[in-house]
Amino acid sequence: MQWSRQRAYFAQRNFIDFHRPGCKRPVSLRQEIDVWLRIQSFVRTHCLLSVVCRPLSSLTVSGALSKAAATMADALAKIPDVEIDPEGTFKYILVRVKVKDGDVQKDIVRGTKSAEYHNHIFDKVNPAMEALGMECKCLGGGKIEHNSHEKKIRVFGESTAYGKADHSVSVEKLKSVFSGYEITWSDDKK
């Protein structure tokens, strides 16, 4: 929704009205951005507006909300459960991905040899998930030893920054993707 429409709606609701006598316009760009962000947050959490900035009927709102929830759940379902390197020993993290302002969530496993530290993996995953409208939380980390020739995967260790991931959850995710593999986990450090 455009800024002028939001301003008109909130002027109607007496939330903020720049045209009312005595109402101060934001002095700096930072203040204007803060006002705009407050308005965006309010609109997202409290109301859906029609094109002409009138509140939508409750029937339309519930239909719109269920469609939006279904769309976000579909987007979440399309995120791969596991993305790891095809060979070698490398760091991995277990990440909980959640729909912003929603209850739908799932855990994903990400691991790569190119990451020197566990937070390097999270620094790549988080912006990609935010671009899809998701929130991320790292649940922990460890290491994965992936031997594609013998079809074996071993999950072990822990992250200094995020702590030990629940390796049993990680292994279940890995089993769903690598069905023909022997996959084990342990609390060993190496």
Buried (B, 14 or more C-beta within 10 A) or exposed (E): BEEEBBBBBBBEEEEBBEEEEEEEEBEEEEEEEEBBEEBEEBBEEEEBBEEEBEBBEEEEBEEEEEEBBEEBBEBBEEBEBBBBBEEBBBBBBBBBBBBEEBEBEBBBBBBBBEBEBBBBBBEEBBEEBEEBBBBBBBBBBBBBBBBEEEEBBBBBBBBEBBEBBBBEBBBBBBBEBBEEBEBEBEEEEE
